[in-house]
Structure formats: C-alpha cells, structure tokens
C-alpha cells in the first residue's frame, strides 16, 4: 500500500493524473466555499464566494516567495560546500 502511494507521487508516469487530481480538489474546495451559506459575516470580503480559497492560495504563494527572498538576499542560505 505504501509502496503504491510512494510510486504514485514519485513516478513521472502519474504526473498528468496528479495535476488533474490537484485541480479537482481545488475546484471542490472553491465549490464548497460557494455553496456554504454565510448569513452572518464579520467583514465585507467574507461574503465574497471563493474568498477563503483565493486568500489561502495567495497567502501560501506569498510565504514561499518572501522566504526565498529572505533566504537569498539576507545571506541565510549558504552554498552546499560552505562548511567543507
């Protein structure tokens, strides 16, 4: 069971299927966010359908780019052979 799962995520043969599954899951998340009623929202943007999914995705992308920027420009990342 574990070997099949590792092969699914590590093998290039399943690349297209993995992308389709990812897009399906993303679509289902946005669909669920649209279908859930929100009678009492605290902020105006909470009433926008799909806002939570879009905000989560944008936040994750921002965290990745900011951490890469900090790592490369502030000298946190080192070469592979830095300690050799």
PDB file with SEQRES, HELIX, SHEET and CRYST1 records, atoms N, CA, C and O in Angstrom:
SEQRES   1 A   84  UNK UNK UNK UNK UNK UNK UNK UNK UNK UNK UNK UNK UNK          
SEQRES   2 A   84  UNK UNK UNK UNK UNK UNK UNK UNK UNK UNK UNK UNK UNK          
SEQRES   3 A   84  UNK UNK UNK UNK UNK UNK UNK UNK UNK UNK UNK UNK UNK          
SEQRES   4 A   84  UNK UNK UNK UNK UNK UNK UNK UNK UNK UNK UNK UNK UNK          
SEQRES   5 A   84  UNK UNK UNK UNK UNK UNK UNK UNK UNK UNK UNK UNK UNK          
SEQRES   6 A   84  UNK UNK UNK UNK UNK UNK UNK UNK UNK UNK UNK UNK UNK          
SEQRES   7 A   84  UNK UNK UNK UNK UNK UNK                                      
HELIX    1 AA1 UNK A    2  UNK A   10  1                                   9    
HELIX    2 AA2 UNK A   12  UNK A   14  5                                   3    
HELIX    3 AA3 UNK A   15  UNK A   35  1                                  21    
HELIX    4 AA4 UNK A   44  UNK A   47  5                                   4    
HELIX    5 AA5 UNK A   51  UNK A   73  1                                  23    
CRYST1    1.000    1.000    1.000  90.00  90.00  90.00 P 1           1          
ATOM      1  N   UNK A   1       0.818  -1.191   0.000  1.00  0.00           N  
ATOM      2  CA  UNK A   1       0.000   0.000   0.000  1.00  0.00           C  
ATOM      3  C   UNK A   1       0.868   1.264   0.000  1.00  0.00           C  
ATOM      4  O   UNK A   1       0.664   2.170  -0.807  1.00  0.00           O  
ATOM      5  N   UNK A   2       1.834   1.306   0.916  1.00  0.00           N  
ATOM      6  CA  UNK A   2       2.722   2.470   0.998  1.00  0.00           C  
ATOM      7  C   UNK A   2       3.574   2.566  -0.259  1.00  0.00           C  
ATOM      8  O   UNK A   2       3.816   3.664  -0.761  1.00  0.00           O  
ATOM      9  N   UNK A   3       4.027   1.432  -0.768  1.00  0.00           N  
ATOM     10  CA  UNK A   3       4.860   1.441  -1.976  1.00  0.00           C  
ATOM     11  C   UNK A   3       4.081   1.997  -3.168  1.00  0.00           C  
ATOM     12  O   UNK A   3       4.635   2.736  -3.983  1.00  0.00           O  
ATOM     13  N   UNK A   4       2.802   1.645  -3.270  1.00  0.00           N  
ATOM     14  CA  UNK A   4       1.991   2.169  -4.370  1.00  0.00           C  
ATOM     15  C   UNK A   4       1.815   3.678  -4.244  1.00  0.00           C  
ATOM     16  O   UNK A   4       1.842   4.398  -5.242  1.00  0.00           O  
ATOM     17  N   UNK A   5       1.636   4.150  -3.015  1.00  0.00           N  
ATOM     18  CA  UNK A   5       1.473   5.582  -2.774  1.00  0.00           C  
ATOM     19  C   UNK A   5       2.755   6.341  -3.096  1.00  0.00           C  
ATOM     20  O   UNK A   5       2.711   7.406  -3.712  1.00  0.00           O  
ATOM     21  N   UNK A   6       3.897   5.795  -2.679  1.00  0.00           N  
ATOM     22  CA  UNK A   6       5.183   6.429  -2.976  1.00  0.00           C  
ATOM     23  C   UNK A   6       5.431   6.445  -4.475  1.00  0.00           C  
ATOM     24  O   UNK A   6       5.912   7.442  -5.013  1.00  0.00           O  
ATOM     25  N   UNK A   7       5.108   5.352  -5.155  1.00  0.00           N  
ATOM     26  CA  UNK A   7       5.280   5.310  -6.610  1.00  0.00           C  
ATOM     27  C   UNK A   7       4.361   6.306  -7.309  1.00  0.00           C  
ATOM     28  O   UNK A   7       4.738   6.898  -8.321  1.00  0.00           O  
ATOM     29  N   UNK A   8       3.166   6.491  -6.776  1.00  0.00           N  
ATOM     30  CA  UNK A   8       2.237   7.444  -7.386  1.00  0.00           C  
ATOM     31  C   UNK A   8       2.781   8.869  -7.317  1.00  0.00           C  
ATOM     32  O   UNK A   8       2.685   9.616  -8.291  1.00  0.00           O  
ATOM     33  N   UNK A   9       3.348   9.249  -6.176  1.00  0.00           N  
ATOM     34  CA  UNK A   9       3.840  10.611  -6.032  1.00  0.00           C  
ATOM     35  C   UNK A   9       5.253  10.792  -6.563  1.00  0.00           C  
ATOM     36  O   UNK A   9       5.670  11.927  -6.793  1.00  0.00           O  
ATOM     37  N   UNK A  10       5.999   9.722  -6.764  1.00  0.00           N  
ATOM     38  CA  UNK A  10       7.379   9.856  -7.210  1.00  0.00           C  
ATOM     39  C   UNK A  10       7.616   9.542  -8.668  1.00  0.00           C  
ATOM     40  O   UNK A  10       8.651   9.919  -9.218  1.00  0.00           O  
ATOM     41  N   UNK A  11       6.687   8.864  -9.302  1.00  0.00           N  
ATOM     42  CA  UNK A  11       6.885   8.423 -10.680  1.00  0.00           C  
ATOM     43  C   UNK A  11       6.329   9.451 -11.657  1.00  0.00           C  
ATOM     44  O   UNK A  11       5.247   9.999 -11.448  1.00  0.00           O  
ATOM     45  N   UNK A  12       7.075   9.706 -12.721  1.00  0.00           N  
ATOM     46  CA  UNK A  12       6.644  10.688 -13.733  1.00  0.00           C  
ATOM     47  C   UNK A  12       5.484  10.187 -14.577  1.00  0.00           C  
ATOM     48  O   UNK A  12       4.835  10.976 -15.263  1.00  0.00           O  
ATOM     49  N   UNK A  13       5.211   8.878 -14.537  1.00  0.00           N  
ATOM     50  CA  UNK A  13       4.088   8.353 -15.323  1.00  0.00           C  
ATOM     51  C   UNK A  13       2.757   8.916 -14.840  1.00  0.00           C  
ATOM     52  O   UNK A  13       1.817   9.039 -15.625  1.00  0.00           O  
ATOM     53  N   UNK A  14       2.670   9.256 -13.574  1.00  0.00           N  
ATOM     54  CA  UNK A  14       1.414   9.723 -12.982  1.00  0.00           C  
ATOM     55  C   UNK A  14       1.340  11.247 -12.878  1.00  0.00           C  
ATOM     56  O   UNK A  14       0.475  11.777 -12.180  1.00  0.00           O  
ATOM     57  N   UNK A  15       2.231  11.947 -13.558  1.00  0.00           N  
ATOM     58  CA  UNK A  15       2.279  13.406 -13.442  1.00  0.00           C  
ATOM     59  C   UNK A  15       0.972  14.056 -13.891  1.00  0.00           C  
ATOM     60  O   UNK A  15       0.450  14.939 -13.210  1.00  0.00           O  
ATOM     61  N   UNK A  16       0.451  13.625 -15.025  1.00  0.00           N  
ATOM     62  CA  UNK A  16      -0.793  14.201 -15.547  1.00  0.00           C  
ATOM     63  C   UNK A  16      -1.974  13.907 -14.611  1.00  0.00           C  
ATOM     64  O   UNK A  16      -2.819  14.773 -14.380  1.00  0.00           O  
ATOM     65  N   UNK A  17      -2.023  12.698 -14.082  1.00  0.00           N  
ATOM     66  CA  UNK A  17      -3.097  12.328 -13.159  1.00  0.00           C  
ATOM     67  C   UNK A  17      -3.006  13.130 -11.861  1.00  0.00           C  
ATOM     68  O   UNK A  17      -4.028  13.539 -11.311  1.00  0.00           O  
ATOM     69  N   UNK A  18      -1.791  13.354 -11.374  1.00  0.00           N  
ATOM     70  CA  UNK A  18      -1.622  14.163 -10.156  1.00  0.00           C  
ATOM     71  C   UNK A  18      -2.118  15.579 -10.381  1.00  0.00           C  
ATOM     72  O   UNK A  18      -2.786  16.139  -9.512  1.00  0.00           O  
ATOM     73  N   UNK A  19      -1.807  16.176 -11.534  1.00  0.00           N  
ATOM     74  CA  UNK A  19      -2.280  17.532 -11.818  1.00  0.00           C  
ATOM     75  C   UNK A  19      -3.806  17.577 -11.899  1.00  0.00           C  
ATOM     76  O   UNK A  19      -4.435  18.512 -11.403  1.00  0.00           O  
ATOM     77  N   UNK A  20      -4.393  16.558 -12.529  1.00  0.00           N  
ATOM     78  CA  UNK A  20      -5.855  16.523 -12.624  1.00  0.00           C  
ATOM     79  C   UNK A  20      -6.494  16.394 -11.244  1.00  0.00           C  
ATOM     80  O   UNK A  20      -7.497  17.046 -10.953  1.00  0.00           O  
ATOM     81  N   UNK A  21      -5.906  15.547 -10.395  1.00  0.00           N  
ATOM     82  CA  UNK A  21      -6.434  15.409  -9.033  1.00  0.00           C  
ATOM     83  C   UNK A  21      -6.288  16.704  -8.245  1.00  0.00           C  
ATOM     84  O   UNK A  21      -7.193  17.077  -7.499  1.00  0.00           O  
ATOM     85  N   UNK A  22      -5.167  17.391  -8.399  1.00  0.00           N  
ATOM     86  CA  UNK A  22      -4.962  18.665  -7.720  1.00  0.00           C  
ATOM     87  C   UNK A  22      -6.009  19.687  -8.157  1.00  0.00           C  
ATOM     88  O   UNK A  22      -6.607  20.365  -7.321  1.00  0.00           O  
ATOM     89  N   UNK A  23      -6.227  19.794  -9.452  1.00  0.00           N  
ATOM     90  CA  UNK A  23      -7.217  20.754  -9.950  1.00  0.00           C  
ATOM     91  C   UNK A  23      -8.629  20.380  -9.512  1.00  0.00           C  
ATOM     92  O   UNK A  23      -9.446  21.257  -9.234  1.00  0.00           O  
ATOM     93  N   UNK A  24      -8.917  19.078  -9.450  1.00  0.00           N  
ATOM     94  CA  UNK A  24     -10.224  18.636  -8.976  1.00  0.00           C  
ATOM     95  C   UNK A  24     -10.429  19.011  -7.512  1.00  0.00           C  
ATOM     96  O   UNK A  24     -11.497  19.496  -7.139  1.00  0.00           O  
ATOM     97  N   UNK A  25      -9.421  18.793  -6.688  1.00  0.00           N  
ATOM     98  CA  UNK A  25      -9.526  19.138  -5.270  1.00  0.00           C  
ATOM     99  C   UNK A  25      -9.681  20.647  -5.099  1.00  0.00           C  
ATOM    100  O   UNK A  25     -10.493  21.095  -4.291  1.00  0.00           O  
ATOM    101  N   UNK A  26      -8.911  21.433  -5.850  1.00  0.00           N  
ATOM    102  CA  UNK A  26      -9.042  22.887  -5.772  1.00  0.00           C  
ATOM    103  C   UNK A  26     -10.433  23.346  -6.187  1.00  0.00           C  
ATOM    104  O   UNK A  26     -11.019  24.227  -5.557  1.00  0.00           O  
ATOM    105  N   UNK A  27     -10.955  22.748  -7.245  1.00  0.00           N  
ATOM    106  CA  UNK A  27     -12.306  23.088  -7.699  1.00  0.00           C  
ATOM    107  C   UNK A  27     -13.346  22.741  -6.635  1.00  0.00           C  
ATOM    108  O   UNK A  27     -14.268  23.517  -6.384  1.00  0.00           O  
ATOM    109  N   UNK A  28     -13.193  21.572  -6.012  1.00  0.00           N  
ATOM    110  CA  UNK A  28     -14.142  21.173  -4.973  1.00  0.00           C  
ATOM    111  C   UNK A  28     -14.081  22.090  -3.759  1.00  0.00           C  
ATOM    112  O   UNK A  28     -15.108  22.354  -3.134  1.00  0.00           O  
ATOM    113  N   UNK A  29     -12.899  22.575  -3.422  1.00  0.00           N  
ATOM    114  CA  UNK A  29     -12.772  23.498  -2.298  1.00  0.00           C  
ATOM    115  C   UNK A  29     -13.487  24.816  -2.601  1.00  0.00           C  
ATOM    116  O   UNK A  29     -14.218  25.343  -1.762  1.00  0.00           O  
ATOM    117  N   UNK A  30     -13.267  25.340  -3.806  1.00  0.00           N  
ATOM    118  CA  UNK A  30     -13.934  26.597  -4.179  1.00  0.00           C  
ATOM    119  C   UNK A  30     -15.444  26.378  -4.275  1.00  0.00           C  
ATOM    120  O   UNK A  30     -16.218  27.241  -3.859  1.00  0.00           O  
ATOM    121  N   UNK A  31     -15.869  25.243  -4.816  1.00  0.00           N  
ATOM    122  CA  UNK A  31     -17.296  24.942  -4.905  1.00  0.00           C  
ATOM    123  C   UNK A  31     -17.930  24.853  -3.516  1.00  0.00           C  
ATOM    124  O   UNK A  31     -19.022  25.376  -3.293  1.00  0.00           O  
ATOM    125  N   UNK A  32     -17.246  24.192  -2.590  1.00  0.00           N  
ATOM    126  CA  UNK A  32     -17.765  24.108  -1.224  1.00  0.00           C  
ATOM    127  C   UNK A  32     -17.839  25.486  -0.582  1.00  0.00           C  
ATOM    128  O   UNK A  32     -18.765  25.781   0.173  1.00  0.00           O  
ATOM    129  N   UNK A  33     -16.864  26.320  -0.886  1.00  0.00           N  
ATOM    130  CA  UNK A  33     -16.871  27.677  -0.326  1.00  0.00           C  
ATOM    131  C   UNK A  33     -18.024  28.494  -0.902  1.00  0.00           C  
ATOM    132  O   UNK A  33     -18.574  29.352  -0.212  1.00  0.00           O  
ATOM    133  N   UNK A  34     -18.391  28.244  -2.138  1.00  0.00           N  
ATOM    134  CA  UNK A  34     -19.501  28.970  -2.765  1.00  0.00           C  
ATOM    135  C   UNK A  34     -20.845  28.476  -2.223  1.00  0.00           C  
ATOM    136  O   UNK A  34     -21.765  29.271  -2.030  1.00  0.00           O  
ATOM    137  N   UNK A  35     -20.961  27.175  -1.981  1.00  0.00           N  
ATOM    138  CA  UNK A  35     -22.244  26.598  -1.591  1.00  0.00           C  
ATOM    139  C   UNK A  35     -22.588  26.786  -0.114  1.00  0.00           C  
ATOM    140  O   UNK A  35     -23.757  26.685   0.260  1.00  0.00           O  
ATOM    141  N   UNK A  36     -21.613  27.053   0.711  1.00  0.00           N  
ATOM    142  CA  UNK A  36     -21.885  27.212   2.145  1.00  0.00           C  
ATOM    143  C   UNK A  36     -22.517  28.585   2.378  1.00  0.00           C  
ATOM    144  O   UNK A  36     -21.930  29.603   2.010  1.00  0.00           O  
ATOM    145  N   UNK A  37     -23.697  28.626   2.979  1.00  0.00           N  
ATOM    146  CA  UNK A  37     -24.326  29.930   3.229  1.00  0.00           C  
ATOM    147  C   UNK A  37     -23.616  30.684   4.354  1.00  0.00           C  
ATOM    148  O   UNK A  37     -23.127  30.086   5.313  1.00  0.00           O  
ATOM    149  N   UNK A  38     -23.571  31.982   4.218  1.00  0.00           N  
ATOM    150  CA  UNK A  38     -22.933  32.842   5.219  1.00  0.00           C  
ATOM    151  C   UNK A  38     -23.886  33.953   5.621  1.00  0.00           C  
ATOM    152  O   UNK A  38     -23.787  35.070   5.112  1.00  0.00           O  
ATOM    153  N   UNK A  39     -24.796  33.663   6.517  1.00  0.00           N  
ATOM    154  CA  UNK A  39     -25.764  34.695   6.901  1.00  0.00           C  
ATOM    155  C   UNK A  39     -25.168  35.787   7.777  1.00  0.00           C  
ATOM    156  O   UNK A  39     -25.620  36.931   7.733  1.00  0.00           O  
ATOM    157  N   UNK A  40     -24.159  35.449   8.573  1.00  0.00           N  
ATOM    158  CA  UNK A  40     -23.574  36.431   9.486  1.00  0.00           C  
ATOM    159  C   UNK A  40     -22.074  36.512   9.228  1.00  0.00           C  
ATOM    160  O   UNK A  40     -21.312  35.668   9.700  1.00  0.00           O  
ATOM    161  N   UNK A  41     -21.657  37.517   8.487  1.00  0.00           N  
ATOM    162  CA  UNK A  41     -20.234  37.700   8.219  1.00  0.00           C  
ATOM    163  C   UNK A  41     -19.735  38.916   8.984  1.00  0.00           C  
ATOM    164  O   UNK A  41     -20.464  39.888   9.183  1.00  0.00           O  
ATOM    165  N   UNK A  42     -18.488  38.843   9.406  1.00  0.00           N  
ATOM    166  CA  UNK A  42     -17.913  39.963  10.146  1.00  0.00           C  
ATOM    167  C   UNK A  42     -17.392  41.052   9.221  1.00  0.00           C  
ATOM    168  O   UNK A  42     -17.530  42.241   9.509  1.00  0.00           O  
ATOM    169  N   UNK A  43     -16.797  40.643   8.113  1.00  0.00           N  
ATOM    170  CA  UNK A  43     -16.203  41.601   7.179  1.00  0.00           C  
ATOM    171  C   UNK A  43     -16.871  41.461   5.814  1.00  0.00           C  
ATOM    172  O   UNK A  43     -17.457  40.425   5.501  1.00  0.00           O  
ATOM    173  N   UNK A  44     -16.776  42.496   5.022  1.00  0.00           N  
ATOM    174  CA  UNK A  44     -17.419  42.512   3.707  1.00  0.00           C  
ATOM    175  C   UNK A  44     -16.835  41.430   2.807  1.00  0.00           C  
ATOM    176  O   UNK A  44     -17.570  40.774   2.068  1.00  0.00           O  
ATOM    177  N   UNK A  45     -15.521  41.238   2.864  1.00  0.00           N  
ATOM    178  CA  UNK A  45     -14.879  40.284   1.958  1.00  0.00           C  
ATOM    179  C   UNK A  45     -15.207  38.834   2.319  1.00  0.00           C  
ATOM    180  O   UNK A  45     -15.014  37.945   1.489  1.00  0.00           O  
ATOM    181  N   UNK A  46     -15.688  38.577   3.512  1.00  0.00           N  
ATOM    182  CA  UNK A  46     -16.084  37.219   3.873  1.00  0.00           C  
ATOM    183  C   UNK A  46     -17.324  36.761   3.099  1.00  0.00           C  
ATOM    184  O   UNK A  46     -17.559  35.559   2.979  1.00  0.00           O  
ATOM    185  N   UNK A  47     -18.100  37.674   2.587  1.00  0.00           N  
ATOM    186  CA  UNK A  47     -19.304  37.324   1.832  1.00  0.00           C  
ATOM    187  C   UNK A  47     -19.004  37.012   0.369  1.00  0.00           C  
ATOM    188  O   UNK A  47     -19.888  36.536  -0.344  1.00  0.00           O  
ATOM    189  N   UNK A  48     -17.785  37.268  -0.096  1.00  0.00           N  
ATOM    190  CA  UNK A  48     -17.416  37.000  -1.488  1.00  0.00           C  
ATOM    191  C   UNK A  48     -17.218  35.496  -1.663  1.00  0.00           C  
ATOM    192  O   UNK A  48     -16.439  34.892  -0.925  1.00  0.00           O  
ATOM    193  N   UNK A  49     -17.911  34.878  -2.629  1.00  0.00           N  
ATOM    194  CA  UNK A  49     -17.735  33.438  -2.847  1.00  0.00           C  
ATOM    195  C   UNK A  49     -16.312  33.126  -3.318  1.00  0.00           C  
ATOM    196  O   UNK A  49     -15.790  33.775  -4.225  1.00  0.00           O  
ATOM    197  N   UNK A  50     -15.709  32.144  -2.703  1.00  0.00           N  
ATOM    198  CA  UNK A  50     -14.366  31.737  -3.083  1.00  0.00           C  
ATOM    199  C   UNK A  50     -13.261  32.552  -2.444  1.00  0.00           C  
ATOM    200  O   UNK A  50     -12.085  32.316  -2.723  1.00  0.00           O  
ATOM    201  N   UNK A  51     -13.606  33.502  -1.596  1.00  0.00           N  
ATOM    202  CA  UNK A  51     -12.604  34.375  -0.989  1.00  0.00           C  
ATOM    203  C   UNK A  51     -11.616  33.596  -0.131  1.00  0.00           C  
ATOM    204  O   UNK A  51     -10.410  33.831  -0.205  1.00  0.00           O  
ATOM    205  N   UNK A  52     -12.113  32.681   0.675  1.00  0.00           N  
ATOM    206  CA  UNK A  52     -11.242  31.927   1.577  1.00  0.00           C  
ATOM    207  C   UNK A  52     -10.216  31.105   0.807  1.00  0.00           C  
ATOM    208  O   UNK A  52      -9.042  31.070   1.176  1.00  0.00           O  
ATOM    209  N   UNK A  53     -10.652  30.448  -0.257  1.00  0.00           N  
ATOM    210  CA  UNK A  53      -9.740  29.633  -1.065  1.00  0.00           C  
ATOM    211  C   UNK A  53      -8.704  30.516  -1.759  1.00  0.00           C  
ATOM    212  O   UNK A  53      -7.519  30.184  -1.777  1.00  0.00           O  
ATOM    213  N   UNK A  54      -9.138  31.624  -2.322  1.00  0.00           N  
ATOM    214  CA  UNK A  54      -8.211  32.527  -3.012  1.00  0.00           C  
ATOM    215  C   UNK A  54      -7.226  33.151  -2.024  1.00  0.00           C  
ATOM    216  O   UNK A  54      -6.035  33.249  -2.321  1.00  0.00           O  
ATOM    217  N   UNK A  55      -7.703  33.567  -0.871  1.00  0.00           N  
ATOM    218  CA  UNK A  55      -6.832  34.158   0.130  1.00  0.00           C  
ATOM    219  C   UNK A  55      -5.806  33.151   0.641  1.00  0.00           C  
ATOM    220  O   UNK A  55      -4.640  33.497   0.832  1.00  0.00           O  
ATOM    221  N   UNK A  56      -6.230  31.914   0.862  1.00  0.00           N  
ATOM    222  CA  UNK A  56      -5.304  30.873   1.302  1.00  0.00           C  
ATOM    223  C   UNK A  56      -4.237  30.587   0.264  1.00  0.00           C  
ATOM    224  O   UNK A  56      -3.066  30.435   0.609  1.00  0.00           O  
ATOM    225  N   UNK A  57      -4.624  30.511  -1.006  1.00  0.00           N  
ATOM    226  CA  UNK A  57      -3.659  30.246  -2.069  1.00  0.00           C  
ATOM    227  C   UNK A  57      -2.671  31.400  -2.208  1.00  0.00           C  
ATOM    228  O   UNK A  57      -1.464  31.176  -2.307  1.00  0.00           O  
ATOM    229  N   UNK A  58      -3.168  32.618  -2.215  1.00  0.00           N  
ATOM    230  CA  UNK A  58      -2.292  33.789  -2.345  1.00  0.00           C  
ATOM    231  C   UNK A  58      -1.356  33.893  -1.144  1.00  0.00           C  
ATOM    232  O   UNK A  58      -0.193  34.266  -1.296  1.00  0.00           O  
ATOM    233  N   UNK A  59      -1.853  33.567   0.046  1.00  0.00           N  
ATOM    234  CA  UNK A  59      -1.006  33.608   1.237  1.00  0.00           C  
ATOM    235  C   UNK A  59       0.120  32.584   1.155  1.00  0.00           C  
ATOM    236  O   UNK A  59       1.260  32.894   1.499  1.00  0.00           O  
ATOM    237  N   UNK A  60      -0.178  31.386   0.711  1.00  0.00           N  
ATOM    238  CA  UNK A  60       0.864  30.351   0.578  1.00  0.00           C  
ATOM    239  C   UNK A  60       1.919  30.762  -0.436  1.00  0.00           C  
ATOM    240  O   UNK A  60       3.113  30.600  -0.184  1.00  0.00           O  
ATOM    241  N   UNK A  61       1.501  31.288  -1.575  1.00  0.00           N  
ATOM    242  CA  UNK A  61       2.458  31.734  -2.594  1.00  0.00           C  
ATOM    243  C   UNK A  61       3.308  32.881  -2.050  1.00  0.00           C  
ATOM    244  O   UNK A  61       4.514  32.927  -2.295  1.00  0.00           O  
ATOM    245  N   UNK A  62       2.693  33.801  -1.317  1.00  0.00           N  
ATOM    246  CA  UNK A  62       3.445  34.920  -0.744  1.00  0.00           C  
ATOM    247  C   UNK A  62       4.470  34.434   0.279  1.00  0.00           C  
ATOM    248  O   UNK A  62       5.590  34.944   0.313  1.00  0.00           O  
ATOM    249  N   UNK A  63       4.108  33.464   1.107  1.00  0.00           N  
ATOM    250  CA  UNK A  63       5.055  32.920   2.083  1.00  0.00           C  
ATOM    251  C   UNK A  63       6.249  32.299   1.386  1.00  0.00           C  
ATOM    252  O   UNK A  63       7.385  32.480   1.826  1.00  0.00           O  
ATOM    253  N   UNK A  64       6.011  31.569   0.306  1.00  0.00           N  
ATOM    254  CA  UNK A  64       7.111  30.934  -0.428  1.00  0.00           C  
ATOM    255  C   UNK A  64       8.036  31.980  -1.013  1.00  0.00           C  
ATOM    256  O   UNK A  64       9.253  31.878  -0.855  1.00  0.00           O  
ATOM    257  N   UNK A  65       7.490  32.989  -1.687  1.00  0.00           N  
ATOM    258  CA  UNK A  65       8.339  33.995  -2.330  1.00  0.00           C  
ATOM    259  C   UNK A  65       9.072  34.873  -1.307  1.00  0.00           C  
ATOM    260  O   UNK A  65      10.235  35.222  -1.511  1.00  0.00           O  
ATOM    261  N   UNK A  66       8.411  35.222  -0.234  1.00  0.00           N  
ATOM    262  CA  UNK A  66       9.069  36.042   0.790  1.00  0.00           C  
ATOM    263  C   UNK A  66      10.191  35.266   1.461  1.00  0.00           C  
ATOM    264  O   UNK A  66      11.260  35.824   1.706  1.00  0.00           O  
ATOM    265  N   UNK A  67       9.971  33.987   1.764  1.00  0.00           N  
ATOM    266  CA  UNK A  67      11.028  33.201   2.395  1.00  0.00           C  
ATOM    267  C   UNK A  67      12.200  32.983   1.450  1.00  0.00           C  
ATOM    268  O   UNK A  67      13.350  32.987   1.890  1.00  0.00           O  
ATOM    269  N   UNK A  68      11.935  32.792   0.170  1.00  0.00           N  
ATOM    270  CA  UNK A  68      13.031  32.670  -0.797  1.00  0.00           C  
ATOM    271  C   UNK A  68      13.801  33.985  -0.906  1.00  0.00           C  
ATOM    272  O   UNK A  68      15.029  33.975  -0.991  1.00  0.00           O  
ATOM    273  N   UNK A  69      13.095  35.109  -0.904  1.00  0.00           N  
ATOM    274  CA  UNK A  69      13.757  36.405  -0.965  1.00  0.00           C  
ATOM    275  C   UNK A  69      14.644  36.623   0.252  1.00  0.00           C  
ATOM    276  O   UNK A  69      15.790  37.054   0.124  1.00  0.00           O  
ATOM    277  N   UNK A  70      14.113  36.327   1.425  1.00  0.00           N  
ATOM    278  CA  UNK A  70      14.897  36.495   2.653  1.00  0.00           C  
ATOM    279  C   UNK A  70      16.104  35.562   2.643  1.00  0.00           C  
ATOM    280  O   UNK A  70      17.205  35.961   3.022  1.00  0.00           O  
ATOM    281  N   UNK A  71      15.900  34.338   2.216  1.00  0.00           N  
ATOM    282  CA  UNK A  71      16.989  33.374   2.202  1.00  0.00           C  
ATOM    283  C   UNK A  71      18.109  33.758   1.261  1.00  0.00           C  
ATOM    284  O   UNK A  71      19.283  33.599   1.596  1.00  0.00           O  
ATOM    285  N   UNK A  72      17.763  34.264   0.087  1.00  0.00           N  
ATOM    286  CA  UNK A  72      18.789  34.600  -0.900  1.00  0.00           C  
ATOM    287  C   UNK A  72      19.426  35.966  -0.658  1.00  0.00           C  
ATOM    288  O   UNK A  72      20.638  36.112  -0.813  1.00  0.00           O  
ATOM    289  N   UNK A  73      18.641  36.955  -0.284  1.00  0.00           N  
ATOM    290  CA  UNK A  73      19.191  38.305  -0.193  1.00  0.00           C  
ATOM    291  C   UNK A  73      19.798  38.637   1.164  1.00  0.00           C  
ATOM    292  O   UNK A  73      20.663  39.508   1.250  1.00  0.00           O  
ATOM    293  N   UNK A  74      19.372  37.973   2.206  1.00  0.00           N  
ATOM    294  CA  UNK A  74      19.875  38.293   3.545  1.00  0.00           C  
ATOM    295  C   UNK A  74      21.006  37.383   3.994  1.00  0.00           C  
ATOM    296  O   UNK A  74      21.478  37.489   5.126  1.00  0.00           O  
ATOM    297  N   UNK A  75      21.433  36.509   3.133  1.00  0.00           N  
ATOM    298  CA  UNK A  75      22.576  35.664   3.462  1.00  0.00           C  
ATOM    299  C   UNK A  75      22.257  34.488   4.353  1.00  0.00           C  
ATOM    300  O   UNK A  75      23.169  33.915   4.949  1.00  0.00           O  
ATOM    301  N   UNK A  76      21.013  34.109   4.466  1.00  0.00           N  
ATOM    302  CA  UNK A  76      20.661  32.955   5.296  1.00  0.00           C  
ATOM    303  C   UNK A  76      21.039  31.660   4.588  1.00  0.00           C  
ATOM    304  O   UNK A  76      21.568  30.742   5.214  1.00  0.00           O  
ATOM    305  N   UNK A  77      20.770  31.580   3.278  1.00  0.00           N  
ATOM    306  CA  UNK A  77      21.131  30.381   2.523  1.00  0.00           C  
ATOM    307  C   UNK A  77      22.619  30.394   2.219  1.00  0.00           C  
ATOM    308  O   UNK A  77      23.199  31.439   1.924  1.00  0.00           O  
ATOM    309  N   UNK A  78      23.217  29.233   2.296  1.00  0.00           N  
ATOM    310  CA  UNK A  78      24.634  29.068   2.005  1.00  0.00           C  
ATOM    311  C   UNK A  78      24.808  28.060   0.880  1.00  0.00           C  
ATOM    312  O   UNK A  78      23.896  27.294   0.570  1.00  0.00           O  
ATOM    313  N   UNK A  79      25.990  28.069   0.272  1.00  0.00           N  
ATOM    314  CA  UNK A  79      26.299  27.077  -0.748  1.00  0.00           C  
ATOM    315  C   UNK A  79      26.362  25.689  -0.115  1.00  0.00           C  
ATOM    316  O   UNK A  79      26.472  25.551   1.104  1.00  0.00           O  
ATOM    317  N   UNK A  80      26.291  24.659  -0.972  1.00  0.00           N  
ATOM    318  CA  UNK A  80      26.346  23.290  -0.465  1.00  0.00           C  
ATOM    319  C   UNK A  80      27.649  23.001   0.257  1.00  0.00           C  
ATOM    320  O   UNK A  80      27.655  22.308   1.274  1.00  0.00           O  
ATOM    321  N   UNK A  81      28.743  23.522  -0.255  1.00  0.00           N  
ATOM    322  CA  UNK A  81      30.045  23.221   0.321  1.00  0.00           C  
ATOM    323  C   UNK A  81      30.553  24.349   1.236  1.00  0.00           C  
ATOM    324  O   UNK A  81      31.761  24.554   1.344  1.00  0.00           O  
ATOM    325  N   UNK A  82      29.664  25.058   1.874  1.00  0.00           N  
ATOM    326  CA  UNK A  82      30.021  26.180   2.725  1.00  0.00           C  
ATOM    327  C   UNK A  82      30.851  25.723   3.926  1.00  0.00           C  
ATOM    328  O   UNK A  82      31.820  26.385   4.297  1.00  0.00           O  
ATOM    329  N   UNK A  83      30.477  24.593   4.535  1.00  0.00           N  
ATOM    330  CA  UNK A  83      31.171  24.134   5.743  1.00  0.00           C  
ATOM    331  C   UNK A  83      32.323  23.176   5.443  1.00  0.00           C  
ATOM    332  O   UNK A  83      32.991  22.733   6.378  1.00  0.00           O  
ATOM    333  N   UNK A  84      32.576  22.846   4.212  1.00  0.00           N  
ATOM    334  CA  UNK A  84      33.665  21.910   3.871  1.00  0.00           C  
ATOM    335  C   UNK A  84      35.001  22.559   3.838  1.00  0.00           C  
ATOM    336  O   UNK A  84      36.003  21.896   3.567  1.00  0.00           O  
TER     337      UNK A  84                                                      
END                                                                             
